[in-house]
């Protein structure tokens, strides 16, 4: 329950919520596995129903839908990609903490970076609800707004979670954003490879 209280808290009072998260005794299971697999289902399930039941149209063209089998494969790939992206980003933040002198106890495994990756990704996953109505302008607008808020959470959260000055936190956060963009590109390239291998979208005729 505390995990979802944190998710709500980063929308209502992010600075205070980051302080609460930092004060808790974190573990990988508590931070990642009790949260990400559930949140990642939101865009996947919504996208599945959106592209198979609602469909979308471009311009004055007719409504386009995917077959159930094709949508299931693509949604399964998207689900795994989300889990992997959040995990890799969290590990990168944890690893970078050594360069910024955050880990004051080298014998202890720190999970503040994992928490940062999980909670800063939450707006993007929650925004997946809009995929129930897969209109391009609507989906693009909502996800751009969610990405902006996720970026804000990273810049605000790193100085608090890592207990470092804001000046150093800005540099730290900028490197995290860069890695996040690289991960997004990797996912897009992987998507193209999957599609070209014969598992691309199949439209309802």
Phi, psi and omega per residue, in radians:
X1 nan -0.666 -3.120
X2 -1.054 -0.587 -3.130
X3 -1.057 -0.763 -3.110
X4 -1.349 -0.406 2.990
X5 -1.154 -0.659 3.082
X6 -1.138 -0.712 3.130
X7 -1.051 -0.746 3.079
X8 -1.165 -0.686 -3.085
X9 -1.132 -0.579 -3.125
X10 -1.266 -0.207 3.036
X11 -1.611 -0.597 -3.061
X12 -1.567 -0.687 3.127
X13 -2.688 1.392 -3.008
X14 -1.058 -0.708 -3.117
X15 -1.063 -0.805 3.130
X16 -1.136 -0.642 -3.109
X17 -1.233 -0.652 3.077
X18 -1.077 -0.661 3.089
X19 -1.094 -0.736 3.124
X20 -1.124 -0.734 -3.140
X21 -1.112 -0.722 3.141
X22 -1.112 -0.592 -3.066
X23 -1.342 -0.183 -3.110
X24 -1.505 2.744 3.046
X25 -1.475 1.832 -3.017
X26 -1.564 2.662 2.964
X27 -2.481 2.802 -3.109
X28 -1.082 -0.727 3.140
X29 -1.094 -0.800 -3.094
X30 -1.128 -0.680 -3.067
X31 -1.426 -0.778 -2.970
X32 -1.703 -1.049 -2.944
X33 -1.252 -0.383 3.112
X34 -1.531 0.015 -3.007
X35 -2.274 -1.014 -3.001
X36 -1.076 -0.817 -3.126
X37 -1.007 -0.570 3.125
X38 -1.336 -0.824 -3.139
X39 -1.091 -0.657 -3.107
X40 -1.158 -0.327 3.104
X41 -1.255 -0.428 -3.057
X42 -1.058 -1.005 3.134
X43 -1.144 -0.554 -3.106
X44 -1.171 -0.873 -3.124
X45 -1.155 -0.742 3.139
X46 -1.121 -0.716 3.128
X47 -1.131 -0.695 -3.130
X48 -1.049 -0.865 3.138
X49 -1.215 -0.587 -3.133
X50 -1.124 -0.785 -3.055
X51 -1.476 -0.310 3.135
X52 -1.743 -0.524 -3.084
X53 -1.880 -0.817 -3.094
X54 -1.436 -0.851 -3.101
X55 1.310 3.095 3.138
X56 -2.524 2.857 3.127
X57 -2.379 2.640 3.098
X58 -2.077 2.074 -3.113
X59 1.137 -2.303 -3.133
X60 -1.662 0.160 -3.129
X61 -1.253 2.980 -3.131
X62 -1.343 3.053 -3.140
X63 -1.288 2.324 -3.135
X64 -1.940 2.352 3.099
X65 -2.319 2.757 3.041
X66 -1.746 2.696 3.025
X67 -1.205 2.726 -3.110
X68 -1.073 -0.694 -3.110
X69 -1.165 -0.764 3.132
X70 -1.124 -0.781 3.141
X71 -1.094 -0.654 -3.134
X72 -1.116 -0.748 3.125
X73 -1.113 -0.811 -3.112
X74 -1.158 -0.660 3.127
X75 -1.214 -0.636 3.092
X76 -1.114 -0.723 3.086
X77 -1.097 -0.746 3.139
X78 -1.107 -0.643 -3.136
X79 -1.132 -0.827 3.129
X80 -1.114 -0.677 -3.138
X81 -1.091 -0.692 3.105
X82 -1.112 -0.810 3.134
X83 -1.038 -0.774 -3.100
X84 -1.179 -0.741 -3.080
X85 -1.111 -0.777 -3.138
X86 -1.159 -0.713 3.126
X87 -1.090 -0.841 -3.103
X88 -1.118 -0.741 3.132
X89 -1.094 -0.740 3.110
X90 -1.094 -0.731 3.116
X91 -1.144 -0.637 3.105
X92 -1.128 -0.769 -3.140
X93 -1.101 -0.729 3.094
X94 -1.080 -0.746 -3.125
X95 -1.153 -0.734 -3.128
X96 -1.169 -0.369 -3.125
X97 -1.064 -0.484 3.119
X98 -1.174 -0.637 3.137
X99 -1.200 -0.463 -3.125
X100 -1.738 0.159 3.065
X101 1.193 0.517 -3.096
X102 -1.389 -0.768 -3.060
X103 -1.323 1.640 -3.103
X104 -1.386 -0.206 3.087
X105 -2.150 1.738 -3.042
X106 -1.143 -0.362 -3.106
X107 -1.460 -0.138 -3.082
X108 -1.850 2.366 3.095
X109 -1.425 2.151 -3.103
X110 -1.760 2.449 -3.090
X111 -2.157 0.298 3.101
X112 -1.074 -0.649 3.118
X113 -1.130 -0.692 3.088
X114 -1.098 -0.744 3.114
X115 -1.081 -0.710 3.137
X116 -1.099 -0.785 -3.141
X117 -1.102 -0.729 -3.100
X118 -1.128 -0.918 -3.036
X119 -1.317 -0.525 3.093
X120 -1.301 -0.380 3.080
X121 -1.453 -0.276 -3.081
X122 -0.980 -0.764 3.122
X123 -1.024 -0.672 3.135
X124 -1.141 -0.706 -3.133
X125 -1.239 -0.726 3.109
X126 -1.136 -0.570 3.105
X127 -1.122 -0.282 3.132
X128 -1.076 -0.251 3.084
X129 -0.997 -0.556 -3.088
X130 -1.135 -0.311 -3.140
X131 -1.207 -0.162 2.991
X132 -1.098 -0.468 3.095
X133 -2.138 1.408 -2.965
X134 -1.312 0.999 3.002
X135 -1.517 2.312 -2.993
X136 -0.991 -0.832 -3.075
X137 -1.124 -0.656 -3.121
X138 -1.241 -0.832 -3.130
X139 -1.088 -0.779 -3.132
X140 -1.094 -0.778 -3.124
X141 -1.096 -0.787 -3.111
X142 -1.172 -0.743 -3.103
X143 -1.264 -0.545 3.056
X144 -1.140 -0.759 3.109
X145 -1.094 -0.732 3.129
X146 -1.141 -0.687 3.126
X147 -1.133 -0.673 3.102
X148 -1.118 -0.719 3.138
X149 -1.223 -0.645 3.082
X150 -1.082 -0.709 3.093
X151 -1.085 -0.769 3.100
X152 -1.033 -0.750 -3.135
X153 -1.087 -0.654 3.131
X154 -1.156 -0.798 -3.138
X155 -1.152 -0.625 3.125
X156 -1.369 -0.612 -2.998
X157 -1.383 -0.615 -3.059
X158 -1.064 -0.840 3.128
X159 -1.061 -0.571 -3.113
X160 -1.358 -0.902 -3.101
X161 -1.141 -0.680 -3.086
X162 -1.582 -0.103 3.094
X163 0.964 0.929 3.117
X164 -2.242 2.796 3.117
X165 -1.054 2.669 -3.094
X166 -1.080 -0.544 -3.141
X167 -1.106 -0.812 3.102
X168 -1.233 -0.603 3.121
X169 -1.093 -0.594 3.125
X170 -1.117 -0.766 3.120
X171 -1.135 -0.763 3.124
X172 -1.029 -0.868 -3.092
X173 -1.125 -0.660 3.137
X174 -1.087 -0.681 3.099
X175 -1.176 -0.612 3.110
X176 -1.153 -0.756 3.113
X177 -1.064 -0.713 3.131
X178 -1.064 -0.804 3.116
X179 -1.112 -0.670 3.091
X180 -1.050 -0.716 3.106
X181 -1.151 -0.688 3.101
X182 -1.081 -0.747 3.107
X183 -1.066 -0.683 3.120
X184 -1.089 -0.724 3.114
X185 -1.129 -0.739 3.124
X186 -1.053 -0.737 3.119
X187 -1.102 -0.719 3.134
X188 -1.138 -0.731 3.104
X189 -1.111 -0.745 3.105
X190 -1.078 -0.641 3.109
X191 -1.094 -0.766 3.114
X192 -1.071 -0.722 3.133
X193 -1.115 -0.752 3.120
X194 -1.082 -0.774 -3.134
X195 -1.108 -0.728 -3.104
X196 -1.256 -0.276 3.132
X197 -1.496 0.080 3.097
X198 1.787 0.049 3.137
X199 -1.864 0.442 -3.138
X200 -1.288 3.128 -3.113
X201 -1.127 2.429 3.064
X202 -2.033 2.103 -3.040
X203 -1.563 2.612 3.072
X204 -1.254 2.209 -3.097
X205 -1.442 nan nan
